[in-house]
Amino acid sequence: MWQPHQIELPEHDSHLLNGLLQQKVSEANYHEEESNFWKKQIVPNNLRNEVPLLRLTQKHLSLSERSLSIPITENETQNVITSKKIRIYPENELLWFTSLNLFRSAYKVSIEFMKKRRKPSSEFRTQICDWCKLECEENETTYNSNLVLAAYRKACDTRTAVIKKRIKGEKASMSFMSRNAPKQYFVVPKLSPNKQIFPRILKGCKWTENVPNEAVGKTVIVTFTNGQWFASVKLNQSVEPVKSESLSIVALDPGVRTFQTAFSGKEAVSYGEGFVNNRLVPLMLELDALLSARDKLHCEDKSKQWVKDRLKNINLRRNKVRARQQNLVADLHQRVAYDKW
């Protein structure tokens, strides 16, 4: 298989820089066909005219508009059920945090009784709802019966999954949802007809993308991580029929300085060259400095107001840096996964 390489030969120069030996690239067996911040495409010099021009003129669709392309035997386009993760902005964020706490509390109580060999039943479900309603009255928060029932059903699904694993001889146990977990979530049984999540209780939210029509009346999973809110909704995506003869095979080589390199018989594509050093390392250094500043504040008196304000500011900045880092990695992974070359 062809592999790109370049030869560097030393050359003595009369004008030496700091007494060092000058280096120059004599020649390489390839040239760059396409290059940007995440992708570099190289082609052998002897096959430069044989690279199809159709690839260069191909219309590139956005990641959300591209259809799946897998080899199938049918001639007609099929639809598959997938999920779409959309960034949302709540109108009243405090109400959404209350829903997170209510879902986690209902799930915890359900798991606690199931650990005591309490089997799911209508009476058990009613007791969970009554207990959560009493807790909401004591805390003066809004009670949401649909959210409590969703947490109860989630606990029942967890119990069923644990039983199936134990039957197979695998180790499994039921655990609580931690409030200190980096990712918090709650399940919405149905999306309202106006494409809102509990509009009368949570007072609505703003969507950054169009919500699919097929998501109305279906389950939605709301996630909170690193100061950002996301909603995973149902999406019907088309699968285009592709002949197996038209597919090709490439060799993939994961690396450290380069995220991924793909080799074929006529060309090679390098993904994410310098991505870690140029984009992730500065964020890692900034995050490390924030964590060091936070650790120093633990030695101070936490009852002082300036310590509380400082900790709050550091946590907000830490969430932004982590979100930026995770978004960059996810964006690169999506670009590589959906790239056509």
C-alpha positions as CSV (number, residue, x, y, z in Angstrom):
1,M,0.0,0.0,0.0
2,W,1.2,3.5,-0.9
3,Q,2.3,5.6,2.1
4,P,3.2,9.3,2.0
5,H,6.7,10.3,3.1
6,Q,9.2,13.2,2.6
7,I,12.9,13.1,2.6
8,E,15.0,15.7,4.5
9,L,18.6,16.2,3.6
10,P,21.1,18.4,5.4
11,E,22.7,21.2,3.5
12,H,25.7,23.2,4.5
13,D,25.0,26.9,4.2
14,S,27.6,29.7,4.3
15,H,25.1,31.7,6.4
16,L,24.6,29.6,9.5
17,L,22.0,30.5,12.0
18,N,23.5,30.4,15.5
19,G,26.1,27.9,14.3
20,L,23.4,25.3,13.6
21,L,23.1,23.1,10.5
22,Q,20.4,24.2,8.1
23,Q,17.7,21.7,7.0
24,K,15.7,21.7,3.9
25,V,13.1,19.3,2.4
26,S,14.5,17.9,-0.8
27,E,11.4,16.2,-2.1
28,A,8.2,14.4,-1.2
29,N,6.1,11.7,-2.9
30,Y,2.8,13.6,-2.5
31,H,1.2,17.0,-2.6
32,E,-1.7,18.5,-0.6
33,E,-5.0,18.4,-2.5
34,E,-7.3,19.9,0.3
35,S,-6.4,21.3,3.7
36,N,-8.2,23.1,6.5
37,F,-8.2,23.3,10.2
38,W,-9.4,19.7,10.7
39,K,-8.7,17.8,7.5
40,K,-5.7,17.5,5.2
41,Q,-5.9,15.4,2.0
42,I,-2.7,14.3,0.2
43,V,-2.4,12.6,-3.1
44,P,0.6,10.8,-4.7
45,N,2.5,12.8,-7.3
46,N,2.3,10.0,-9.9
47,L,-1.5,9.7,-9.5
48,R,-2.4,13.4,-9.3
49,N,-4.4,13.4,-12.6
50,E,-6.2,10.2,-11.7
51,V,-8.0,11.5,-8.7
52,P,-11.7,11.9,-9.5
53,L,-12.9,15.4,-9.9
54,L,-16.4,14.4,-8.7
55,R,-15.1,14.4,-5.1
56,L,-14.0,18.0,-5.4
57,T,-17.4,19.2,-6.9
58,Q,-19.5,17.2,-4.5
59,K,-22.1,19.2,-2.6
60,H,-21.3,19.1,1.1
61,L,-24.4,18.9,3.3
62,S,-24.5,19.9,7.0
63,L,-24.1,17.2,9.5
64,S,-27.8,17.5,10.6
65,E,-29.0,17.2,6.9
66,R,-26.9,14.2,5.9
67,S,-28.6,10.8,5.6
68,L,-27.2,7.6,6.8
69,S,-25.4,5.5,4.1
70,I,-25.0,1.8,4.8
71,P,-25.0,-1.2,2.5
72,I,-28.5,-2.8,2.3
73,T,-30.2,-5.2,0.0
74,E,-33.4,-3.3,-0.6
75,N,-33.8,-0.9,-3.5
76,E,-36.1,1.6,-1.7
77,T,-35.1,4.2,0.9
78,Q,-35.9,3.2,4.4
79,N,-36.6,5.2,7.5
80,V,-34.8,4.4,10.9
81,I,-35.7,5.8,14.3
82,T,-32.8,7.8,15.9
83,S,-32.4,10.5,18.4
84,K,-31.4,14.2,18.0
85,K,-29.7,16.1,20.7
86,I,-30.6,19.8,20.7
87,R,-29.3,22.6,22.9
88,I,-32.1,24.4,24.8
89,Y,-32.3,27.6,26.9
90,P,-34.9,27.5,29.8
91,E,-36.9,30.6,30.4
92,N,-36.8,30.0,34.2
93,E,-33.8,27.9,35.0
94,L,-34.7,27.5,38.7
95,L,-37.8,25.5,37.8
96,W,-35.8,23.2,35.7
97,F,-33.3,22.5,38.6
98,T,-36.4,21.8,40.8
99,S,-37.5,19.2,38.3
100,L,-34.0,17.6,38.3
101,N,-34.2,17.3,42.1
102,L,-37.7,15.9,42.0
103,F,-36.8,13.3,39.5
104,R,-33.7,12.3,41.4
105,S,-35.6,12.1,44.7
106,A,-38.4,9.9,43.3
107,Y,-35.9,7.6,41.7
108,K,-33.9,7.3,44.9
109,V,-37.0,6.4,47.0
110,S,-38.1,3.8,44.4
111,I,-34.7,2.2,44.3
112,E,-34.4,2.2,48.1
113,F,-37.7,0.3,48.5
114,M,-36.8,-2.1,45.7
115,K,-33.5,-2.9,47.5
116,K,-35.7,-4.0,50.4
117,R,-37.4,-6.5,48.0
118,R,-40.4,-4.4,47.4
119,K,-42.0,-5.5,44.0
120,P,-43.5,-2.9,41.6
121,S,-47.2,-2.6,42.0
122,S,-50.0,0.0,41.7
123,E,-50.0,0.5,45.5
124,F,-46.2,1.0,45.5
125,R,-46.5,3.6,42.7
126,T,-49.2,5.5,44.6
127,Q,-47.1,5.6,47.8
128,I,-44.1,7.0,45.8
129,C,-46.4,9.8,44.4
130,D,-47.8,10.6,47.8
131,W,-44.4,10.8,49.4
132,C,-43.0,13.1,46.7
133,K,-46.1,15.3,46.9
134,L,-45.7,15.7,50.6
135,E,-42.0,16.6,50.1
136,C,-42.9,19.2,47.5
137,E,-45.4,20.8,49.9
138,E,-42.8,21.0,52.7
139,N,-40.2,22.6,50.3
140,E,-42.9,24.8,48.7
141,T,-42.1,23.6,45.2
142,T,-44.4,22.6,42.3
143,Y,-45.4,18.9,42.2
144,N,-45.2,17.2,38.9
145,S,-46.9,13.8,38.9
146,N,-45.8,12.9,35.3
147,L,-42.2,13.4,36.3
148,V,-42.5,11.3,39.4
149,L,-44.2,8.4,37.4
150,A,-41.3,8.7,34.9
151,A,-38.8,8.3,37.6
152,Y,-40.7,5.3,39.0
153,R,-40.7,3.6,35.6
154,K,-37.0,4.3,35.2
155,A,-36.4,2.6,38.5
156,C,-38.5,-0.4,37.4
157,D,-36.4,-0.6,34.2
158,T,-33.2,-0.6,36.2
159,R,-34.5,-3.4,38.4
160,T,-35.5,-5.5,35.4
161,A,-32.0,-5.0,33.8
162,V,-30.3,-6.0,37.0
163,I,-32.4,-9.2,37.3
164,K,-31.6,-10.2,33.7
165,K,-27.8,-9.7,34.3
166,R,-27.9,-11.7,37.6
167,I,-29.7,-14.6,35.8
168,K,-26.8,-14.7,33.3
169,G,-24.4,-14.9,36.2
170,E,-23.1,-11.3,35.8
171,K,-22.6,-8.9,38.7
172,A,-25.1,-6.1,38.9
173,S,-26.6,-3.9,41.5
174,M,-29.0,-1.0,41.8
175,S,-27.6,2.4,42.7
176,F,-28.9,5.9,43.4
177,M,-28.5,9.0,41.3
178,S,-25.9,11.3,42.8
179,R,-26.5,15.0,42.9
180,N,-22.7,15.5,42.4
181,A,-22.6,13.6,39.1
182,P,-21.3,15.7,36.2
183,K,-24.4,14.9,34.2
184,Q,-27.9,15.2,35.5
185,Y,-31.1,14.3,33.6
186,F,-34.8,13.8,33.9
187,V,-37.3,12.0,31.6
188,V,-40.3,13.7,30.0
189,P,-43.0,11.2,29.0
190,K,-44.5,13.2,26.2
191,L,-43.6,16.4,24.3
192,S,-46.5,18.8,24.1
193,P,-48.2,19.6,20.8
194,N,-46.6,23.1,20.8
195,K,-43.1,21.4,21.1
196,Q,-42.5,22.4,24.7
197,I,-41.5,20.5,27.8
198,F,-44.0,20.7,30.6
199,P,-45.0,24.3,29.4
200,R,-47.4,25.0,32.4
201,I,-44.8,23.9,35.0
202,L,-41.4,24.8,33.5
203,K,-42.7,27.9,31.6
204,G,-41.1,26.9,28.3
205,C,-37.7,27.0,26.7
206,K,-35.9,28.2,23.6
207,W,-34.7,25.6,21.0
208,T,-31.5,26.2,19.0
209,E,-32.7,23.9,16.2
210,N,-36.0,22.9,14.7
211,V,-37.8,20.1,16.6
212,P,-38.9,17.2,14.4
213,N,-42.6,16.8,14.0
214,E,-42.3,13.1,14.9
215,A,-41.0,14.0,18.3
216,V,-44.4,15.4,19.4
217,G,-46.1,13.1,21.9
218,K,-42.9,11.0,22.4
219,T,-40.4,10.7,25.2
220,V,-37.8,13.4,25.7
221,I,-34.6,13.2,27.8
222,V,-33.5,16.5,29.3
223,T,-29.8,16.6,30.3
224,F,-27.8,19.2,32.3
225,T,-24.0,19.1,32.1
226,N,-21.3,21.8,32.4
227,G,-23.9,24.5,32.7
228,Q,-25.6,23.6,29.5
229,W,-29.1,22.1,28.9
230,F,-29.8,19.6,26.1
231,A,-32.9,17.7,25.0
232,S,-32.8,14.4,23.1
233,V,-35.9,13.9,20.9
234,K,-37.1,11.3,18.4
235,L,-35.9,11.7,14.8
236,N,-36.8,9.6,11.7
237,Q,-33.8,9.5,9.4
238,S,-33.7,8.1,5.9
239,V,-31.3,5.3,4.9
240,E,-30.2,5.5,1.3
241,P,-29.6,2.2,-0.5
242,V,-26.0,1.7,-1.5
243,K,-24.5,-1.1,-3.6
244,S,-21.8,-3.0,-1.9
245,E,-19.7,-2.9,-5.1
246,S,-19.5,0.9,-4.9
247,L,-18.0,0.9,-1.4
248,S,-14.2,1.0,-0.8
249,I,-12.0,0.0,2.1
250,V,-9.3,2.2,3.7
251,A,-6.8,1.6,6.4
252,L,-7.2,3.7,9.6
253,D,-4.2,4.7,11.7
254,P,-5.0,6.5,15.0
255,G,-2.2,8.7,16.4
256,V,-1.3,11.2,19.1
257,R,-0.3,14.3,17.1
258,T,-2.9,13.4,14.5
259,F,-6.4,12.2,15.5
260,Q,-6.9,9.8,12.6
261,T,-5.2,9.0,9.3
262,A,-6.9,7.1,6.5
263,F,-4.9,5.4,3.7
264,S,-6.3,4.1,0.4
265,G,-4.6,2.9,-2.7
266,K,-4.7,6.3,-4.4
267,E,-4.7,8.9,-1.6
268,A,-4.6,9.6,2.1
269,V,-6.5,11.8,4.5
270,S,-5.2,13.2,7.8
271,Y,-7.8,14.3,10.4
272,G,-7.1,16.6,13.3
273,E,-3.4,17.3,12.8
274,G,-2.2,19.4,15.6
275,F,-5.7,19.4,17.1
276,V,-4.6,18.5,20.6
277,N,-1.6,20.9,20.9
278,N,-3.3,23.9,19.2
279,R,-6.9,23.6,20.6
280,L,-7.1,21.3,23.6
281,V,-3.9,22.0,25.4
282,P,-4.6,25.7,26.0
283,L,-8.0,24.7,27.5
284,M,-6.4,22.1,29.6
285,L,-3.9,24.6,31.0
286,E,-6.7,27.0,31.8
287,L,-8.8,24.3,33.5
288,D,-5.8,23.2,35.6
289,A,-5.3,26.8,36.7
290,L,-8.9,27.1,37.7
291,L,-8.8,23.8,39.7
292,S,-5.7,25.0,41.5
293,A,-7.3,28.3,42.4
294,R,-10.4,26.3,43.7
295,D,-8.2,24.0,45.9
296,K,-6.5,27.0,47.5
297,L,-9.9,28.4,48.5
298,H,-10.7,25.3,50.5
299,C,-8.2,26.5,53.1
300,E,-10.2,29.7,53.6
301,D,-13.2,30.3,55.8
302,K,-16.2,29.3,53.6
303,S,-18.6,31.4,55.6
304,K,-17.0,34.6,54.2
305,Q,-18.9,36.2,51.4
306,W,-15.9,36.8,49.2
307,V,-15.0,33.1,49.4
308,K,-18.5,32.1,48.2
309,D,-18.4,34.6,45.4
310,R,-15.0,33.4,44.3
311,L,-16.0,29.7,44.3
312,K,-19.1,30.5,42.3
313,N,-17.1,32.4,39.7
314,I,-14.5,29.7,39.4
315,N,-17.1,27.0,39.0
316,L,-18.9,28.9,36.2
317,R,-15.6,29.4,34.4
318,R,-14.7,25.8,34.9
319,N,-18.0,24.7,33.4
320,K,-17.5,26.9,30.3
321,V,-13.9,25.6,29.7
322,R,-15.0,21.9,30.1
323,A,-18.0,22.5,27.8
324,R,-15.8,24.2,25.2
325,Q,-13.3,21.2,25.4
326,Q,-16.1,18.6,25.0
327,N,-17.7,20.5,22.2
328,L,-14.5,20.7,20.2
329,V,-13.9,16.9,20.6
330,A,-17.5,16.1,19.7
331,D,-17.4,18.3,16.6
332,L,-14.2,16.7,15.3
333,H,-15.6,13.2,15.8
334,Q,-18.8,14.1,13.9
335,R,-16.8,15.7,11.1
336,V,-14.7,12.6,10.7
337,A,-17.6,10.2,11.0
338,Y,-19.7,12.0,8.3
339,D,-16.9,12.9,6.0
340,K,-17.1,11.6,2.4
341,W,-13.9,11.5,0.3
